[in-house]
Amino acid sequence: MTRIRWGILGNAKIARDFVIPAIRLSRNGEVVALASRDRSKAAEVCNRFTIPVLHDDYAGLLASPDIDAVYIPLPNTLHVEWTQRAIAAGKHVLCEKPLAMHAQEIDGLIEARDRSALTVGEAFMVAHHPQWEYARRTIAEGRIGPLRMVECAFAYRNLDAGNIRNRRDLGGGALRDIGVYPVVTTRIVTGKEPIRAQASIEWDAAFRTDKLAVCLVSFEDFHLSFYCATQMARLQQMTFHGDAGWLRLEAPFNAGVYDQARVTLRLNDGSGTEDTIFPQANQYQNMVENFADAVQGKAPLVFPLESSRANQRVIDMLFEAGKRP
């Protein structure tokens, strides 16, 4: 098997705009099928990307012997169910984040993965962008001194009542959609896990989703302070602040879309400012290539389910601290 045959379980925007194009660019994968309950819209996507097979239902795609792996971009509340069903059908699974609504749900996925010996992972594309390896190495080398604070803002403005990000019944809201990113990248960069969390959450009266979450996540030696919002002007930035300097990422999460991936390092010793730019990195392509390599036993999965569970645990802690109604 030289190329993994992918099936796409749902015609979501993230699949159309990012993941399907990434698989087509990849060295080790191809999209061979799409499943959607809206055949007319899905047919347009199949024509655009030359996808040969269109299924009218998800179960039909999972039953196909011509598919090795599935990517699941369904609404958040459906992720665990269809990941389990895909594993039961013998498919490797890459599921969009958040993988689950609660950390304990991931325990069953870990068990199913281990029983089946299949590759199962959460689609955290940021784990595959080289700017985060640069940040990890810079901090590990002690260039900014001991890390004291991590600060992050991630916001967009979406007032569409029908959008799944504003649908409480589909797992919408700020923390699950974008609050996961400052948590996961801090964990990736430092290799540390938090010990406590505080949150102040503002709930939308109509949508009943968290539209603004102001969070403080404490680790043993430093703190992560961030806010995430779904009804504010678009913004993303992240800074790692130490005793001897700081490191700032200008487009930490949607690199190449929000802005160019640029990491700025400034030190207190007067040596000046260093800018490192990553103009060509495609984090989605890196993600699907790593997944296909893991399926073929050529490389470990960069972001395994154990890390997914650890990240969801923090989101659970924040919801509990914010007294979700």
Residue pairs with C-beta under 8 A, 6 or more apart in sequence:
1 68
1 296
2 28
3 28
3 29
3 30
3 292
4 28
4 29
4 30
4 68
4 69
4 92
4 291
4 292
4 295
4 296
5 29
5 30
5 32
5 66
5 67
5 68
5 69
6 23
6 29
6 30
6 31
6 32
6 33
6 67
6 68
6 69
6 70
6 71
6 288
7 31
7 32
7 33
7 34
7 35
7 55
7 61
7 62
7 64
7 67
7 69
7 70
7 71
7 91
8 15
8 19
8 20
8 31
8 33
8 34
8 35
8 51
8 70
8 71
8 73
9 35
9 58
9 61
9 62
9 70
9 71
9 72
9 73
9 74
9 82
9 86
10 35
10 36
10 58
10 72
10 73
10 74
11 34
11 36
11 38
11 41
11 42
11 45
12 73
12 74
12 96
14 73
14 96
15 71
15 73
16 45
18 125
18 284
19 71
19 73
19 123
19 284
19 288
20 31
20 45
20 49
20 51
21 49
21 284
22 282
22 284
22 285
22 287
22 288
23 29
23 30
23 31
23 71
23 288
24 30
24 31
24 49
25 282
25 285
26 285
26 288
26 289
26 292
27 289
28 289
28 292
28 293
28 296
29 69
29 288
29 289
29 292
31 49
31 51
32 51
32 52
32 53
32 66
32 67
33 51
33 52
33 53
33 54
33 55
33 61
33 64
33 66
33 67
34 42
34 45
34 46
34 51
34 53
34 54
34 55
34 61
35 42
35 54
35 55
35 56
35 57
35 58
35 60
35 61
36 42
36 45
36 54
36 55
36 56
37 56
37 57
39 54
39 56
42 54
43 54
45 51
46 52
46 54
53 64
53 66
55 61
55 64
58 82
58 85
59 85
61 67
61 70
62 70
62 85
62 86
62 89
62 91
63 89
67 91
68 91
68 92
68 295
69 91
69 92
69 93
69 94
69 119
69 291
69 292
69 295
70 86
70 91
70 92
70 93
70 94
71 94
71 95
71 96
71 123
71 288
72 78
72 79
72 82
72 83
72 86
72 93
72 94
72 95
72 96
73 96
74 82
74 96
75 164
75 167
75 170
75 171
76 98
76 101
76 164
76 170
76 171
76 172
76 176
77 101
77 169
77 170
77 171
79 95
79 96
79 98
79 99
79 100
80 99
80 100
80 101
80 105
80 106
80 108
80 109
82 95
83 93
83 95
83 99
83 109
83 120
84 108
84 109
84 112
86 93
87 93
87 109
87 112
87 113
87 116
87 118
87 120
88 112
90 116
90 118
91 118
92 118
92 119
92 120
92 291
92 295
93 118
93 119
93 120
93 121
94 120
94 121
94 122
94 123
94 287
94 288
94 291
95 120
95 121
95 122
95 123
96 122
96 123
97 122
97 123
97 124
97 180
98 122
98 171
98 176
98 180
98 312
98 315
99 106
99 109
99 122
99 305
99 308
99 312
100 106
100 109
100 308
100 312
101 171
101 176
102 312
102 316
103 309
103 312
103 313
103 315
103 316
106 305
106 308
106 309
106 312
107 309
109 120
109 305
110 305
110 306
110 309
112 120
113 119
113 120
113 305
119 291
119 294
119 295
119 301
120 305
121 291
121 294
121 301
121 303
121 304
121 305
121 308
122 303
122 305
122 308
123 287
124 180
124 184
124 287
124 303
124 308
125 283
125 284
125 286
125 287
126 132
126 181
126 184
126 185
126 188
126 252
126 253
126 283
127 184
127 188
127 287
127 302
127 303
128 283
128 284
128 286
128 287
128 290
128 302
128 303
129 255
129 261
129 278
129 281
129 283
129 286
130 278
130 281
131 249
131 252
131 255
131 261
131 263
131 276
131 278
131 281
132 185
132 188
132 189
134 263
134 276
134 278
135 189
135 240
135 247
135 249
135 263
136 188
136 189
136 190
136 191
138 144
138 247
138 265
139 147
139 189
139 190
139 240
139 242
139 247
142 244
143 244
143 245
143 265
143 267
144 240
144 241
144 242
144 243
144 244
144 245
144 246
144 247
144 265
144 267
145 242
145 243
145 244
145 245
146 221
146 222
146 242
146 243
147 190
147 221
147 222
147 240
147 241
147 242
148 222
148 223
148 241
148 242
148 243
149 222
149 223
149 224
149 225
149 239
149 240
149 241
150 182
150 186
150 222
150 223
150 224
150 225
150 226
150 238
150 239
150 240
150 241
151 224
151 225
151 226
151 238
151 239
151 241
152 181
152 182
152 186
152 224
152 225
152 226
152 227
152 237
152 238
152 239
152 252
153 226
153 227
153 228
153 235
153 236
153 237
153 238
154 178
154 179
154 181
154 182
154 226
154 227
154 228
154 229
154 235
154 236
154 252
154 253
155 178
155 227
155 228
155 229
155 230
155 232
155 233
155 234
155 235
155 236
156 178
156 229
156 230
156 232
156 234
157 230
157 231
157 232
157 233
157 234
158 165
158 166
158 230
158 231
159 166
159 231
160 166
161 206
161 207
163 172
164 170
164 172
165 172
165 173
165 177
165 209
165 230
166 172
166 204
166 207
166 209
166 230
167 207
167 209
168 207
168 208
168 209
172 207
172 209
173 209
173 210
173 211
173 230
174 209
174 210
174 211
174 212
174 213
174 228
174 229
174 230
175 201
175 210
175 213
175 228
175 315
175 318
175 319
176 315
177 228
177 230
178 228
178 230
178 253
179 213
179 215
179 226
179 228
179 315
179 318
180 311
180 315
181 228
181 252
181 253
182 224
182 226
182 228
182 238
183 217
183 224
183 311
183 314
183 315
184 307
184 311
185 238
185 252
185 253
186 192
186 217
186 219
186 224
187 193
187 307
187 310
187 311
187 314
189 240
190 219
190 222
192 219
192 220
192 221
193 219
193 310
194 217
194 218
194 219
194 224
194 314
194 317
195 218
195 219
195 220
196 217
196 218
196 317
197 215
197 216
197 217
197 218
197 314
197 317
197 318
197 321
198 215
198 216
198 217
198 218
198 321
199 213
199 214
199 215
199 216
199 318
199 319
199 321
199 322
200 213
200 214
200 215
200 322
201 210
201 212
201 213
201 214
201 318
201 319
201 322
201 323
201 324
202 210
202 211
202 212
202 213
203 209
203 210
203 211
203 325
204 210
204 211
204 231
208 325
209 230
210 230
210 319
210 322
210 324
211 229
211 230
211 231
212 227
212 228
212 229
212 230
212 231
212 232
213 227
213 228
213 229
213 318
213 322
214 227
215 224
215 225
215 226
215 227
215 228
215 318
216 223
216 224
216 225
217 223
217 224
217 225
217 226
217 314
217 317
217 318
218 224
234 258
236 251
236 252
236 253
236 254
236 258
237 248
237 249
237 250
237 252
238 248
238 249
238 252
239 246
239 247
239 248
239 249
240 246
240 247
240 248
243 268
244 267
244 268
244 269
245 265
245 266
245 267
245 268
245 269
246 265
246 266
247 263
247 264
247 265
248 263
248 264
248 266
249 261
249 262
249 263
250 259
250 260
250 261
250 262
250 263
250 264
251 257
251 258
251 259
251 260
251 261
251 262
255 261
255 278
255 281
255 283
256 281
256 282
260 277
260 279
261 277
261 278
261 279
261 281
262 275
262 276
262 277
262 278
263 275
263 276
263 277
263 278
264 273
264 274
264 275
264 276
265 273
265 274
265 275
265 276
266 272
266 273
266 274
287 302
290 299
290 301
290 302
291 301
293 299
294 300
294 301
